[in-house]
């Protein structure tokens, strides 16, 4: 049980480890069992490397990972956005893991049990340092502590003794977390092997090192003559369809779309509270304020009000309350506030501050749970244990006598402050620990038995607030919603085309909006909650179709959607508006460049360029390795950097340089090496190798692009 306290104290760090370690977790072989369900097309959530992925298997994996996240973050639940993010992480990393394993298998790369044992024996892997099996004395991972814990868990889990089974239940979160860490270690080692093999294919040499050093550190000072494309009006340039086709062929690789996407136009109407609605809830809150101010049991009033903030009748840290409530706790006295509005979350709020006290954020303790056939028998047994401890008996020896470990554990504020409800027994238990003194032993009488508690340490004393809070959204009433629904329904009924959707919107006072590039990997339309049905419709509809009315959001939105464009997977057509705009701009710039370069034909010095209308400026510190910035035009020009590097000091550019934003001629005034830099061959070779490794570092995306990924998650989530 000491392990439980340790791991919970590292919640923040563990969340980071989870994000990094998900690679292994999602490699579960159970996930691959979906091959046996090929006939159940409706249950297939996707496909990777020809392998069908079953919805139930994916959901099981999501649930397992969710349990790990909730455990490390000490949360009972995750909100919708967090769950969507989690599902995306599981999906993306499953794909990455699958293609990695497949490619590693072709290369004969595996991870053996012996290799894992060696990592555990060494105990230096950073992931191991975030487990509860680190010795405080040495600050190192102790494999023997792990083995002892696993052995104790297996014994407790296989026992028929109720107390041992309860102990196993308490240990299970840590055991499951360890399984998660172990999978991470396996995947981490496989990834290291693969990346190490890839890295060995990337080399550098002396020649490359010398060139790279020169490219990075030789600086040129130039006198620049520039003619911006903006000096020619776009209207003066004629663009033919043949020009667009030619430019498309040149840039085609940049227009490849990895997955199908769709464009839509939509009308989203949010139902808001009317003036009458606001008056009604204000009156209701005024009544709750009076009740809360005099209530002997504030929990009853808070519960009756359906407040967004649960009341557990325990002092909590300020950050356990909503931010708007937390920032007021120090400025109010004991008692009940009036009703105040928070426009940020559209709520009305009442606070009754019951107490403010200084309590520890964490308490170390140990316990012996005392149960028996009857409560009276448990009381008698507990008295006997308590007297023995008072007489000097060893706590752990007594605990083992009653089938328990008596290990030291920590109670932290994160373990109870986020609770939505609190039983009388749990409240009494926590209060005894928070208010106990170090070294004190208590015989705590609960409804079903007794618990012998011994407080061993109290840390991080801080202000805690016991506050009953009523927070209610300023919501609309049924008749307000009905009126809004009837109006919107009438509008939708009259829309049978995209044109009517837009025309009628003006008559009804609605706004038509557009969203482009929707894919099956998204969870919402227009970032509105509860729009999965609309998303499913979008990917089953044909261009020009109008959807039915969708009720979405938190029951406060209505939406209608028109599918305007289907963009299939593969290369986008050159007539696609998004592509055509890019092509047209490139063609216009090309033709402007031709005109400007023709204008500069035969110019061989800066003054002659100036006579042709060029702007003259001094530009310093140009290197081949970095694109030159031209203040006169406000643009980065990589082509200019290359041309300057290839021109000797004192020379004028042989030809005009076509850039991103203009055409350039230049005179190289001088070239110097940066001051203070010294060439080190080994260091420079290593830098060149690292730079090359960055170029091949996107190997995972290359593997995924060839994996035939099919994503049907939108049908299920």
Helices and strands as residue ranges (DSSP letters): H 2-8, H 11-25, G 29-37, G 41-43, E 44-48, E 51-54, H 55-73, H 80-107, H 113-122, G 128-130, E 134-135, E 140-141, H 143-158, H 162-199, H 206-217, E 218-228, G 229-231, G 234-236, H 241-251, G 252-255, E 256-257, E 261-270, H 275-294, H 298-305, G 318-320, H 323-326, E 335-336, E 340-342, E 347-370, H 375-390, H 395-401, E 409-412, G 413-415, H 424-435, E 441-446, E 449-473, H 478-493, H 498-508, E 513-518, H 532-538, E 550-552, E 557-567, E 570-571, H 577-599, H 606-611, E 615-622, E 628-630, E 635-637, H 638-645, E 657-658, E 662-673, H 681-696, H 699-705, E 710-711, G 713-715
